[in-house]
């Protein structure tokens, strides 16, 4: 499906190489709960190769914009996806472009990590 944007300028972003999530039993982590959702996994997959707007993601995963926006918010809170750019439609509507915040997610059981979410 064609985008509502007049053009897609390139998005310059650089995700972190790795994010570690430590599961140690004393401090709960929401990341695993967020990732347990099939829809959240589909949203992550949709932005794996290139950044996209919420409406482009919704089209790619065949889900409602409301559902995708909910999962984008949760994935942003978990620091797995981040706003990378702003595009404007022909009518001047501002749209956020989302990209992966990290290339690799490592789940560690116990211990500590250099970067934990």
C-alpha positions in Angstrom: 0.0 0.0 0.0 1.3 3.5 -0.8 2.3 5.8 1.9 0.5 9.0 2.8 3.7 10.9 2.7 4.9 12.7 -0.4 8.4 11.1 0.0 10.3 9.2 2.5 13.6 11.0 3.3 16.3 8.7 4.6 16.2 8.2 8.3 19.6 8.5 10.0 19.7 6.4 13.1 22.1 4.1 14.8 20.7 1.5 17.2 22.7 0.3 20.1 24.6 -2.9 19.5 23.2 -4.7 22.4 20.8 -4.3 25.3 20.8 -6.7 28.2 17.9 -7.6 30.4 18.7 -9.1 33.7 16.2 -11.5 35.4 17.3 -11.9 39.0 14.1 -12.6 40.9 14.5 -9.5 43.1 13.6 -6.8 40.6 10.8 -7.4 38.1 11.4 -6.6 34.5 8.6 -5.6 32.2 10.5 -6.3 29.0 9.7 -10.0 28.9 6.0 -9.3 29.6 6.0 -6.8 26.8 7.7 -9.2 24.4 5.3 -12.0 25.2 2.7 -10.3 23.1 2.5 -11.6 19.5 1.5 -8.1 18.3 4.6 -6.5 20.0 6.8 -9.0 18.2 5.2 -8.2 14.9 5.8 -4.5 15.5 9.4 -5.2 16.2 9.7 -7.3 13.1 8.1 -4.5 11.0 10.8 -2.0 11.9 13.7 -4.5 11.7 14.8 -3.6 8.2 13.8 0.0 8.1 12.2 2.7 10.2 8.4 3.2 9.7 5.5 5.3 10.9 2.8 3.9 13.0 0.4 3.8 10.1 3.0 2.0 7.9 3.6 -0.5 10.7 -0.2 -1.1 11.1 -0.4 -1.8 7.3 2.6 -4.1 7.4 1.3 -6.2 10.3 -2.4 -6.0 9.4 -3.5 -4.6 12.7 -5.4 -1.5 13.7 -3.5 1.8 14.2 -4.8 1.8 17.8 -3.3 -1.6 18.6 0.0 -0.7 16.9 0.2 2.6 18.8 -0.4 0.8 22.1 2.4 -1.6 21.4 4.7 1.1 20.1 4.2 3.0 23.4 5.1 -0.1 25.4 8.1 -0.9 23.3 9.3 2.7 23.6 8.9 2.5 27.4 11.0 -0.7 27.4 13.6 1.1 25.3 13.4 -1.4 22.4 12.0 1.0 19.9 12.6 4.7 19.7 11.4 7.7 17.7 14.0 8.3 15.0 12.6 11.0 12.8 9.6 13.1 12.0 7.9 13.1 8.6 5.2 15.4 7.3 2.2 14.4 5.1 1.1 16.6 2.1 -1.4 18.2 4.5 1.4 19.0 7.0 0.5 16.4 9.6 3.4 15.5 11.7 4.1 11.7 11.9 6.8 10.0 14.1 9.0 7.5 12.4 10.0 4.6 14.7 13.2 2.5 14.6 14.8 -0.3 16.6 16.7 1.1 19.6 18.9 -2.0 19.8 20.2 -4.6 17.4 20.4 -7.4 19.9 18.5 -8.2 23.1 20.2 -10.5 25.6 18.3 -12.0 28.5 20.6 -12.9 31.4 19.5 -14.9 34.4 21.0 -13.5 37.6 24.0 -11.3 37.9 24.3 -7.8 36.4 24.7 -6.3 33.0 26.5 -3.4 31.5 23.2 -2.0 30.2 20.0 -3.3 31.7 16.5 -2.2 30.8 
